[in-house]
Structures are given as structure tokens and as C-alpha cells.
Amino acid sequence: MNITTHDIQLKQGDDTQLRIRLTHKNGEPFVFPQVERVDLHACINKKVVLRLSSEEGSILFLNEEKSELVLDIRHDMTAEANWETADYDLQFIYTQGNRAKRQTVLQGIIELIPDYTHI
């Protein structure tokens, strides 16, 4: 699988669920059932400003093949954010033999749209 680029827009302070379907260039689903964990980090100047993980429940698998994911971004993750754009990538973590391995499958930019109504 090649790394797919996908930019994301988020509204600051909103609860957002984004469904991601990972596919090969020919449109076939990317099947990776041995994935143990998925992490997404968004960074500005190498400083993490948003962190999601399947271990914490903010990334959910929708099927056994682990080719469909939901990014569950809670309002409190961005409510106090003071950034406009951040680079991100999403990595699968899996074990092959005795070694933990990582594979980046998605990358892009997250644009944070400012919130004007504070409740």
C-alpha cells in the first residue's frame, strides 16, 4: 500500500466522527487484520497538537480486515486549540515475527476552523 494523502477539516470544539476507508490504488480494500494498534498524531513544528489512538478508543475499527476506521474526535480535543493547520499521519502498529513494526498509511493536513459560539 502506498501512503494516501487526505486533508481534513475540523470545526473547533465540535464532536466529529470521520469514517476512513483505506484502499489500494485499484480501489481494492487494504486488508491488514494483524494490526494491533492505530495512532494518529497531528503536529506543528514537531510538537503534537492532536493525538488519537485505537488504544484510547478515539480510533475504531469497523471491520475485521481493519480497512475501515472511524476517527472519533471529541470536542474537548480541539476546544482550547490555538492553531489553524497541522500536519498529520496515521500509522498501523503490528507485530511481524518478534518485531513491532509501523506502517504509515495516511497523511495530510488538518485545518481547524475557528469556533465563535462558546457554550
N, C-alpha and C positions, 0 to 999 in steps of 0.2 A: 504494500500500500504506500502510495505517495502521501506526503503531508498535504492536507486540504487547507486552503485559506478561506476563512469565513469571518467577516466582520459582524459585530453585534452592537445593537443599540439598546441601552437600558435607560429607563426613566428613574432618576434618583429617588430613593425612598419607596419605590413600588415593589410589591411582591411579583416576581416574574418567573415563569417556567418556560424554558426553551427546549423544544424537542430537537434532537440532533440524530440524523440517520447517516451513518458512516458507510460510504460505498467506494468501490474501486472506480477507476475512470470509465469502465464499460457499464457502470450502473449496478453491477452485482453487489450485494451486501458484503461488507467487510466482516468476516466471521472470525472471532477471536475469543472462544469460550474459556481459554485458560487465564484470562485476565483476572487478577486478584484485586486490583485497585485502579481507580482513575483519579487523577488530580488535574485541576486547572488553576494556574496562577496567572494573574494579571499584574504587570509591573510597570513602573515608571522609574527610569534610571536605575534599574536592577533592584528597586525596592518594591516588595509585594504590597499591592493595594487592595486586592481581592483574591480570596482563596476558597476554592470549592474542592470537595473530596467525596468519593464514594464511601470512605470510612466514616465520615461525619453525616452522611445522608443528604448532602447537597448535590450529589450526582447519583442518579438512579439508573439501573439497567432495566430496559423494558422487555428484553427477550433473552433467551438462553445463549444465543450467539454473541450477545453483547455488542451488536451492531447498531442498536438504538438506545439512546441515552436521553435523560431529562436533566437539564441544569436547573436546579431549584434555588433561585436567588431571592433570599428573604429581604424585606425592606430594611432591616437593621444593618445589612451588609453594605448599603450604599447611602443611608440616610444622612450621615455626617461627612460623607466624602467631599473632598475639595479638589478633585481632579476632573479633567474633561475627557481625556483619552488615555488609554493604557494598552500596551502590547500584551497579548496572552498566548499561551499554548496549553494544550491538553495532552496529557501523557497517560498511556496504559502502563501499568506495572505488572509484571508476570514473572514466573519462575520457569527457567529452562534448564533442565538438569539440576545442578546445585546452585545456580547463579540467579540472582534477581536481575531482571532486565527491564529497561524502559524503552518505550517507543512513542515518539511524538506523532500524533495522528491528525491534529487540528491546530491551527494557529490563526492569528489575525489581530484586529484592533477592536477594543471595546470603547464605544462612545457613550459617555454618561450625560444624558440630557438633564439639565438642572430642574429641580423641583421648586415651585413657588408657593405651593399650598402646604404649609406645615401644620400637621394635626397632632 
